[in-house]
Amino acid sequence: MAADDAIKNHAAERRLFLIRTVAASLLLLTLIGMLIARVVYLQVYKHGYYETRSQDNRMRVEVVPPVRGLIYDRHGNLLANNEPAYRLEIVPEQVSDSVKSTIARLSKIVDISKADKQRFYSREKQTPSFRGTPIRLSLNQAEVARFEVNRDRFPGVDIRAGLTRNYPLGKYASHLVGYVGGITASDLDGLNKKRYRGSSHIGKAGVELSYESRLHGYPGSRVVETNAAGRALRQLDMHPATAGDSLVLTVDSALQKVAYNALGDQDGAVVALNPNTGGVLAMVSKPGYNPDLFVNGISHANYTRLLNNPHKPLYNRALQGQYPPGSTIKPFMAIGALETGVIDPDKKVWCPGYITLPGSNHRYRDWKRSGQGWINLTQAIERSSDVYFYKLGMKLGIDNIHRYGSMFGFGQKTGIDLPRENAGIMPSRAWKHGNRHLPWYPGETLITVIGQGFMTATPLQLAQAVSEIAKRGHAYKPHVLKAWKDPQTHTTTDYKPKALPPIELKDKRHWNIVINAMKGVIDNPHGTAHYYVGQHLKYPIAGKSGSAQVAGLPQNEVAPDLDSIPHRLREHALFIAFAPIQHPKIAIAVLVEHGGGGSSVAGPIARRVIDSYLDSLPNSKTLQADQSGNKTGGNS
């Protein structure tokens, strides 16, 4: 024992015990500190997240998308409707395996296209993983039934009831009303994400695009109790969505069909305006297309078919088509010549069938090769003499041609409340220098004054310009919106037409000279449209025909028969008109691509639309009596 006591080192043992105690205490304090830090992190910094997660285990907050506003024509006929539909959604956080694998398995019971997948993955990046993202829109009944049978195999996948867009007027108003489509990644970049939570569609064309902000309402939300599989059992709370406004358009759907059918099997456009308000009565681009195809994602085959169609059904000829206006430009040039005083309207000019410029042998020919003889301004418009206007153009000059063409809106967008309008071209010296880097030549002045050469105009511009003549310079900006309805208050707010800056002529009698000449185009036996448009008139009509060349003829070649010309080389047929002359109710422009004669082809289409509209007015018989026997000039 004495020997063991001698071996022990009590001091060292106490030091070792003390070290171990301190180390254990520090370790314990560190662990306690880490625990406290974690508690603070979870309870303070991540409180909101885990509160939502914990609630989501029992309850789920769902976004309630707003109901899109409806679109009506002026008589209350539906142009865009909402129909019940089912869509398939995936909540990524709740799927049993990967989202990709879930979609692959879903594809075996529900058709899921490549476009559906692209749209889903784009939306998924913008949506919290505990929210649903649509993978298929508008399931049919068979697909709904197949999914319900297999529902237990797809945790995190559910079917939601909703609405899908439908267009009752179809091809007749496809370019005007437009369509909605699925929201893409590029769409999301420019959207208010809070407002579009839960929404799957957005306006892509036409009225649907231009009035997107008014048609799309504001989302609501609801709290539902769910089971372990995430399926909603009952609703606990509800904040309803705010529906979008419904729109009433100025368009007459019956007239829209008349205009579309009047074009027959020809490609073209018809634009009819109310010159007293600027409201669009009809706006047709033919051929149209079925806008329903685009709503829930057009198939590759259908889209390819539309793109490859030689008649270009996706091309909006009324707003985007830029065509030489041909002789329809002559009334506007006549006003410019009268205002500048370069012509005496009563002085007759000799028309031998052509003219030449000094120092040149090139002959600028009249459409009537044998010539029109001695004619004054009125006869030149009635008979559409090119030679008279060549001489008028030489006196007027390109600067005044540009000035008066621009005064009637040529070369500028009208500013209509529809997207993707083109401006056309009202050429000038500056325009040519800037675009072609060349000086202006005298021969170009001659062809510009008859609506050829560089000059182009859209059918909408022509309808707007003839409205200016109809109202003697007091027209309105074109528009399609007539009113909008608030679905909450049920109040209707009328759109206020916007008057354009008035065209004030130095001598108001110049309006009458040109309008009388346009009247002669229709009712004078020598008028170019008398035979095709002026028979058995119910109302006095003022009009002007135009035939715009798309291919030139050699100098000495006689114009061949229309039937012998390939269709793609035939002239475009145009016609502008308004009626009744004293108190105009409708102004119209008609374009028929490669139609041939403006009077014989486009004129009867305009007459059919005018008759249909004026006959439909409640006071049509009073109008006829009021107009009969009146002479032009009463409004001046």
HELIX and SHEET records of a PDB file:
HELIX    1   1 ALA A    2  ILE A    7  1                                   6    
HELIX    2   2 HIS A   10  VAL A   40  1                                  31    
HELIX    3   3 TYR A   41  TYR A   45  3                                   5    
HELIX    4   4 HIS A   47  ARG A   58  1                                  12    
HELIX    5   5 PRO A   92  GLN A   94  5                                   3    
HELIX    6   6 VAL A   99  LEU A  106  1                                   8    
HELIX    7   7 LYS A  114  LYS A  125  1                                  12    
HELIX    8   8 GLN A  141  VAL A  149  1                                   9    
HELIX    9   9 ARG A  151  ARG A  153  5                                   3    
HELIX   10  10 GLY A  170  ALA A  173  5                                   4    
HELIX   11  11 SER A  174  VAL A  177  1                                   4    
HELIX   12  12 ALA A  185  ASP A  189  1                                   5    
HELIX   13  13 GLY A  206  SER A  210  1                                   5    
HELIX   14  14 GLU A  212  LEU A  215  1                                   4    
HELIX   15  15 SER A  253  ALA A  262  1                                  10    
HELIX   16  16 ASP A  292  VAL A  295  1                                   4    
HELIX   17  17 HIS A  300  ASN A  308  1                                   9    
HELIX   18  18 GLY A  326  ILE A  329  5                                   4    
HELIX   19  19 LYS A  330  THR A  340  1                                  11    
HELIX   20  20 LEU A  377  ARG A  383  1                                   7    
HELIX   21  21 ASP A  386  MET A  407  1                                  22    
HELIX   22  22 ARG A  429  ARG A  436  1                                   8    
HELIX   23  23 PRO A  442  THR A  448  1                                   7    
HELIX   24  24 PRO A  459  ALA A  470  1                                  12    
HELIX   25  25 ARG A  509  ASP A  523  1                                  15    
HELIX   26  26 HIS A  530  VAL A  533  1                                   4    
HELIX   27  27 LEU A  562  SER A  564  5                                   3    
HELIX   28  28 HIS A  567  LEU A  569  5                                   3    
HELIX   29  29 GLY A  598  ALA A  602  3                                   5    
HELIX   30  30 GLY A  603  SER A  616  1                                  14    
HELIX   31  31 SER A  620  GLN A  627  1                                   8    
SHEET    1   A 3 MET A  59  VAL A  64  0                                        
SHEET    2   A 3 GLY A 220  THR A 226 -1                                        
SHEET    3   A 3 ALA A 232  HIS A 239 -1                                        
SHEET    1   B 6 THR A 133  LEU A 139  0                                        
SHEET    2   B 6 LEU A  78  ILE A  90 -1                                        
SHEET    3   B 6 ILE A  71  TYR A  72 -1                                        
SHEET    4   B 6 SER A 246  LEU A 249  1                                        
SHEET    5   B 6 LEU A 481  LYS A 485 -1                                        
SHEET    6   B 6 THR A 492  ASP A 494 -1                                        
SHEET    1   C 3 THR A 133  LEU A 139  0                                        
SHEET    2   C 3 LEU A  78  ILE A  90 -1                                        
SHEET    3   C 3 VAL A 157  ASN A 166 -1                                        
SHEET    1   D 2 TYR A 179  GLY A 182  0                                        
SHEET    2   D 2 HIS A 201  ALA A 205 -1                                        
SHEET    1   E 5 VAL A 280  LYS A 286  0                                        
SHEET    2   E 5 GLY A 268  LEU A 273 -1                                        
SHEET    3   E 5 ILE A 586  VAL A 592 -1                                        
SHEET    4   E 5 HIS A 572  ALA A 579 -1                                        
SHEET    5   E 5 ALA A 542  ALA A 548 -1                                        
SHEET    1   F 2 VAL A 349  CYS A 351  0                                        
SHEET    2   F 2 GLY A 373  ILE A 375 -1                                        
SHEET    1   G 2 TYR A 354  THR A 356  0                                        
SHEET    2   G 2 ARG A 363  ARG A 365 -1                                        
END                                                                             
